[in-house]
């Protein structure tokens, strides 16, 4: 955060020295200069640097360098224009578009594979894991008559009922 702030302050000072700031911004920089010794020293250092740069001889580019540079720029512009025309006609996709499309296809494949795995796991598990209610359903008649069975005092009592034929009469009545 401080690095960005220092960079912004330096840009503001350079813009101030170049005369590229508004009147309000110039007032703010001048107020900062009046308050902070470090900023004043930095501005002095920048001014001395510009003075030294002004003393350096100005190099002139040769006519050949200028022609080569302008020719290269024109070639790059023509290639970019041709590429743009191809993109507009829809004949080819840019490298970035192809890369994005590839990523979407790969992600879609993973999603479909994951969904199929989940479905297959559910189907297989559903076949192998028994229902919790099946044991209860197989003993439904016992559960329905549980109150009756709880009134029995002993096993001997049930055996006496069986010998007397009571269970045979109940079975015959249920079959009719």
N, C-alpha and C positions, 0 to 999 in steps of 0.2 A: 504494500500500500504506500509506504513512504517513498519507495523507488519511483512509483508512478507519479507521486506528488512532486518529487524533485525534478523528474523529467518534464512535467508540465510547467513548473516554475522556470526551468531553463528555456523551454520553448517560448514562454511569455517574455522573458528577458531578451532573447534574440529578436523576437518580433518587435519589441519596444525599441531596440537599438536600430533595427532596420526601418523603423517608422511605419510598421504595418499593423498598428493597434488603433482602436477607436480612442476617442478622447477620454471616455470613462475608464477604459483599460489602462491608458497612460497615467491617469491620476492614481489608480490602484498601485501600479508599479512604482511610481514616484513615492507614494506613501510607504511602501515596503522598503524602498531604498533609504528613506529617512529614518526608519526604525531599526534596520538590521545591518550591522557592520559587515557580516559575512556576504550578504547579497551585494553590497557596494563593492567589496573586493572582487567578487565574481564578475560584476559588470566591468570593472576596470580591467580585469584580466581579458575579458572578451574584446574590449576596445583595443587593447594592445595587440591582441592576436590579429584583428582586422587590419590594423596599421601595418603590421609585419607582412600580412598577405598582400596588401596594396603595393608594397615595395618589390615584390617578386615580379620578374618579367612575365608578360602575357605571351603564352605560346600560341602560335597560329597553326591551324591544321593545314596540311598541304591540300592542293586541289584534288589530288588523287585520293586521299583519305576521305574527303568530303564526297566525292563521286561514289566511292565504294560503299560508304555508309548509307547514302541516299538510295543506292541501288539495292542494298540488302533490305532496307526498310520497305521499299516498294515490293520486293519479292515476298517478304513476309506478309504484307498486306494482301497481295494477290492470292497467296496460299490460304490465308484466313478467310478471304471472301469465297474462294472455291469450296473450302470446307463448309462454310455457312450455307452455300447454295446446295451442297449435297445433303446437309442435315435438313434443310427446308423441304427438299424433294422427298425425303423419307427413305432414300436409298441406303443410307448407312446410319448406324447409331454411334454416338460418341462413346469413347472408352468409359467415361464415367457412367453413362446410362447403361451400358452393357454390364458393368460391374454391379450397379444397383440391381439390375434385373437378375443377375446371377445370385446375389444375396437373397433376394425375395424368393427365388425358386428353391434355393437350399433351405431357407427357413420354412417354406411351405412343405417341402418334403419331410423335414423333421416333424412338423406339426401333424401331418397325415400319418406318419409312422407311429408317433406317440399315441394318437387317437386309436389307431388299429390295435396297438399293444394293449391299451386300456380295455378296449372292447373284448379282445380275445381273452385277456385275463379274467374279465367278468364272466364270460361264458363258461370258461373252464372251471373256475372256482364255483360257479353256481351248480355245475354238474357234480362236483366232488364233495362239496360241503353239504351235509344232511340238514334238512329243515329241523328247527328246534321243536316244532309242534308234532312231528311224526311219532315220537314215542308216546306222546299224550293221546294222539288219535288212535293208536293201536290198543290203548287201555281205556278207551272211552266208556265202555260199559261198566268197567270197575269204578271209574271216577263218578259216573252217574249214580251208582248205587253205594257210594262211600258212606253215606249217612246210615243206610241199612246195615252195612257191614260193621260199622263202629258200635252198633248195639249188641253184637254177638259177644257173649261173655267168654267163651273158650272154644277151642277146637273140638273138644268132645261134644259140645252142644251141636255143632254143625254136623258132626258124624252121626249123631242120633237123628237129626232131621233127614239126612240122606238115607239112612236105613228105614226110616218111617215112610219114605216115598214122597215127601213134600216137594222136593226139587223136581221130581218127575211130573207132578201135576202142574207146576209153574211152567215147565218147558212145553208141555202139551198145550197150555193156554196161549203161550206166546206164538206157537206154530199155527194156531187156528186163526 
